């Protein structure tokens, strides 16, 4: 069964949204913890664990972008821009 481009885009947008949420969680955690110079060992472990959790959706998105760009004969950066726009990101040219 061959995957359609529209199905791939749906999957990529879901992965982008998961990556965005993981980044937002890291940002909230950093705001909550404050300056890293004053973190306790427990806070450092909490940050490291959150960072590791956030890397997984990013890695999945990055790998899927490479895979689908190759599968559909697309430029990876163009595919990534399409996914980001579909996920509600403002493109740098538009910002």
C-alpha atoms as one frame of an Amber mdcrd trajectory, in Angstrom:
protein
   0.000   0.000   0.000   1.550   3.256  -1.123   0.981   6.325   1.015  -0.539
   9.406  -0.607   1.058  12.832  -0.243  -2.028  14.141   1.582  -1.742  11.314
   4.134   1.957  12.043   4.566   1.200  15.737   5.098  -1.406  14.874   7.729
   1.157  12.731   9.537   3.835  15.408   9.254   1.504  18.109  10.587   0.685
  15.887  13.582   4.388  15.400  14.216   4.987  19.158  13.865   2.233  19.853
  16.387   3.733  17.320  18.819   7.136  18.971  18.364   5.607  22.404  18.956
   3.893  21.214  22.133   7.096  19.625  23.437   8.941  22.898  22.804   6.193
  24.849  24.571   6.428  22.509  27.570  10.190  23.057  27.740   9.678  26.809
  27.577   7.118  26.686  30.401   9.427  24.505  32.490  12.350  26.859  31.981
  10.190  29.821  32.987   9.070  27.898  36.072  12.598  26.859  37.057  14.213
  30.221  36.389  17.934  30.800  35.900  19.726  27.504  35.396  22.695  28.692
  37.450  20.592  28.290  40.591  19.004  24.928  39.847  19.136  22.156  42.381
  20.231  18.689  41.306  16.567  17.649  41.235  15.701  20.568  38.945  18.592
  19.659  36.650  17.293  16.087  36.430  13.776  17.384  35.754  15.105  19.582
  32.927  17.230  16.804  31.448  14.281  14.396  31.462  11.998  16.996  29.851
  14.663  17.737  27.232  14.988  14.039  26.401  11.206  13.726  26.129  11.088
  16.739  23.791  13.791  15.342  21.519  11.701  12.327  20.517   8.961  14.189
  18.585  11.588  16.416  16.981  13.588  13.367  15.877  10.464  11.664  14.531
   9.522  14.785  12.561  13.035  15.231  11.210  13.229  11.606  10.098   9.761
  11.677   8.535  10.583  14.859   6.613  13.689  13.196   5.168  11.754  10.036
   4.323   8.770  11.691   2.645  10.861  14.245   0.775  12.814  11.374  -0.733
   9.712   9.235  -1.340   7.864  12.014  -3.158  10.913  13.513  -4.872  10.499
  16.833  -3.063  12.965  19.332  -1.702  13.138  18.713   2.060  13.136  22.411
   2.957  10.120  23.020   0.743   8.267  20.119   2.362   9.191  21.390   5.820
   7.910  24.886   4.963   4.649  23.373   3.694   4.236  21.398   6.918   5.015
  24.398   9.107   2.535  26.559   7.233  -0.144  23.855   7.534   0.600  23.654
  11.274  -0.009  27.390  11.631   3.564  28.664  11.692   4.213  32.084  10.230
   6.912  31.727   7.610   9.997  33.879   8.101   9.260  35.817   4.893   5.812
  36.642   6.255   6.914  37.468   9.807
